[in-house]
């Protein structure tokens, strides 16, 4: 299983370096996004990651915004 910790726009490409496309399972963490802007960045990052890596399966860990 491959793990991705998404951050802001600035580290998006760096976070995916070395991860091959079409991995059997990708584990993604999205947490600590309290503001609307930060939350939007996280969702955009999730979309970018899925489009870039095309994993076969995804496990997503998130946290409540409160």
C-alpha positions in Angstrom: 0.0 0.0 0.0 1.2 3.5 -0.9 0.7 6.5 1.5 0.1 10.1 0.4 -0.1 12.9 2.8 -1.7 15.9 1.0 -0.6 19.4 1.9 -1.1 22.7 0.1 -0.6 23.5 -3.6 3.1 24.2 -3.1 4.0 20.6 -2.2 1.6 18.7 -4.4 4.0 17.6 -7.0 6.7 16.8 -4.5 4.3 14.6 -2.4 3.8 12.4 -5.5 7.4 12.0 -6.5 8.4 8.3 -6.9 4.8 6.9 -6.6 4.1 4.8 -9.6 0.8 5.0 -11.5 -1.9 2.3 -11.2 -0.8 1.2 -7.7 -3.1 -1.6 -6.3 -4.1 0.6 -3.3 -3.4 4.2 -2.4 -3.9 5.5 1.2 -4.6 9.2 1.4 -4.8 11.4 4.5 -6.7 14.6 4.5 -7.0 16.3 7.9 -6.6 19.6 9.8 -8.3 21.7 7.2 -10.3 24.2 9.3 -10.8 27.0 6.8 -12.9 26.9 3.6 -9.7 27.8 1.5 -7.7 25.0 3.1 -10.5 22.5 2.7 -10.8 23.4 -1.0 -7.1 23.0 -1.5 -7.4 19.5 0.1 -10.2 18.5 -2.2 -8.4 19.8 -5.2 -5.3 17.9 -4.1 -7.3 14.7 -3.8 -8.7 15.2 -7.4 -5.2 15.9 -8.7 -3.7 12.9 -6.9 -6.4 10.5 -8.3 -6.0 11.9 -11.8 -2.2 11.8 -11.7 -1.7 8.4 -10.2 -4.9 6.5 -11.3 -4.8 4.0 -8.4 -6.9 0.9 -8.6 -8.3 1.3 -5.1 -8.2 4.2 -2.6 -8.5 4.3 1.2 -9.2 7.8 2.4 -8.7 9.0 6.0 -10.2 12.3 6.9 -11.1 14.3 9.9 -14.1 16.5 10.9 -13.6 20.2 10.0 -14.7 21.2 13.6 
